[in-house]
Amino acid sequence: MADKKTGDDERIYTHLLTLLSVSAAMVGVCLTAIGLVSVIEALNKVERIVDDMLAIATLIFSFVTLLSFLGIRTRIRRTWPRYMLVLDIAFCFGIGTMVVASMLLTFLVL
């Protein structure tokens, strides 16, 4: 019984560490994309929408980064049973926002 709990804790720790590193990298990707969008001077309306979507994705990934760090450094993941689900949903929502923004940028601007 104790081995299963230890294995689960280790798996959750690895998952949190992965979310922390990937979401922190995605913040950088979003900020870089925002800079690139400002270089494109065609279709100002689409640029603004894509810029806003990437800014929202940046905030989401920053939130996931913070929660992942808190999950690693505190016992919140044990006291709040839905903690990992919230993290996973937020991360997927951030990825989805980036995909939609990238599609808009690709198909409407170019």
C-alpha positions as CSV (number, residue, x, y, z in Angstrom):
1,M,0.0,0.0,0.0
2,A,2.8,2.4,0.9
3,D,4.6,1.5,-2.4
4,K,1.6,2.5,-4.4
5,K,1.3,5.9,-2.6
6,T,5.0,6.5,-3.1
7,G,4.7,5.6,-6.8
8,D,1.7,7.9,-7.2
9,D,3.6,10.8,-5.5
10,E,6.6,10.3,-7.7
11,R,4.4,10.2,-10.8
12,I,2.6,13.4,-9.8
13,Y,5.9,15.1,-9.0
14,T,7.2,14.2,-12.4
15,H,4.0,15.5,-14.0
16,L,4.2,18.8,-12.1
17,L,7.8,19.2,-13.1
18,T,7.0,18.6,-16.7
19,L,4.1,21.1,-16.6
20,L,6.4,23.6,-14.9
21,S,9.1,23.5,-17.6
22,V,6.8,23.2,-20.6
23,S,4.4,26.0,-19.5
24,A,7.4,28.3,-18.7
25,A,8.8,27.6,-22.2
26,M,5.3,28.3,-23.7
27,V,5.3,31.7,-22.0
28,G,8.5,32.5,-24.0
29,V,7.0,31.1,-27.2
30,C,3.9,33.3,-26.8
31,L,5.9,36.4,-26.1
32,T,8.1,35.8,-29.1
33,A,5.0,35.3,-31.3
34,I,3.5,38.5,-30.0
35,G,6.7,40.3,-31.1
36,L,6.6,38.6,-34.5
37,V,2.9,39.5,-35.0
38,S,3.8,43.2,-34.6
39,V,6.2,42.9,-37.5
40,I,3.5,41.9,-39.9
41,E,1.7,44.9,-41.2
42,A,-1.1,43.4,-43.1
43,L,-4.7,43.0,-41.8
44,N,-4.5,45.1,-38.7
45,K,-7.8,43.6,-37.3
46,V,-6.4,40.0,-37.4
47,E,-3.1,41.1,-35.9
48,R,-4.9,42.6,-32.9
49,I,-7.0,39.4,-32.4
50,V,-4.0,37.2,-32.7
51,D,-2.0,39.4,-30.4
52,D,-4.8,39.3,-27.8
53,M,-5.1,35.6,-28.0
54,L,-1.4,35.1,-27.6
55,A,-1.4,37.4,-24.6
56,I,-4.2,35.4,-23.1
57,A,-2.2,32.2,-23.7
58,T,0.8,33.8,-22.0
59,L,-1.3,34.5,-18.9
60,I,-2.7,30.9,-18.9
61,F,0.8,29.4,-19.2
62,S,2.1,31.8,-16.4
63,F,-0.8,30.6,-14.2
64,V,0.1,26.9,-14.9
65,T,3.7,27.6,-14.2
66,L,2.9,29.2,-10.9
67,L,0.5,26.4,-9.9
68,S,3.0,23.7,-10.9
69,F,5.7,25.4,-8.8
70,L,3.3,25.6,-5.9
71,G,2.4,21.9,-6.4
72,I,6.0,20.9,-6.2
73,R,6.9,23.1,-3.2
74,T,3.8,22.6,-1.0
75,R,1.4,19.9,-0.1
76,I,-1.5,21.5,-1.9
77,R,-1.8,18.6,-4.4
78,R,-2.6,16.3,-1.4
79,T,-5.1,18.7,0.2
80,W,-7.0,19.6,-2.9
81,P,-7.9,16.4,-4.9
82,R,-8.8,18.2,-8.1
83,Y,-5.5,20.1,-8.3
84,M,-4.0,18.1,-11.1
85,L,-7.2,18.2,-13.1
86,V,-7.3,22.0,-12.9
87,L,-3.6,22.2,-14.0
88,D,-4.2,19.8,-17.0
89,I,-7.3,21.7,-18.1
90,A,-5.6,25.1,-17.9
91,F,-2.6,23.8,-19.8
92,C,-4.7,22.3,-22.6
93,F,-6.7,25.5,-22.8
94,G,-3.5,27.5,-23.2
95,I,-2.3,25.1,-26.0
96,G,-5.7,25.4,-27.7
97,T,-5.6,29.2,-27.6
98,M,-2.1,29.1,-29.2
99,V,-3.3,26.7,-31.9
100,V,-6.3,28.9,-32.8
101,A,-4.1,32.1,-32.8
102,S,-1.5,30.3,-35.0
103,M,-4.2,29.2,-37.4
104,L,-5.6,32.7,-37.6
105,L,-2.2,34.1,-38.2
106,T,-1.4,31.5,-40.9
107,F,-4.6,31.5,-42.9
108,L,-5.8,35.1,-42.6
109,V,-2.6,37.1,-42.7
110,L,-0.5,35.1,-45.2
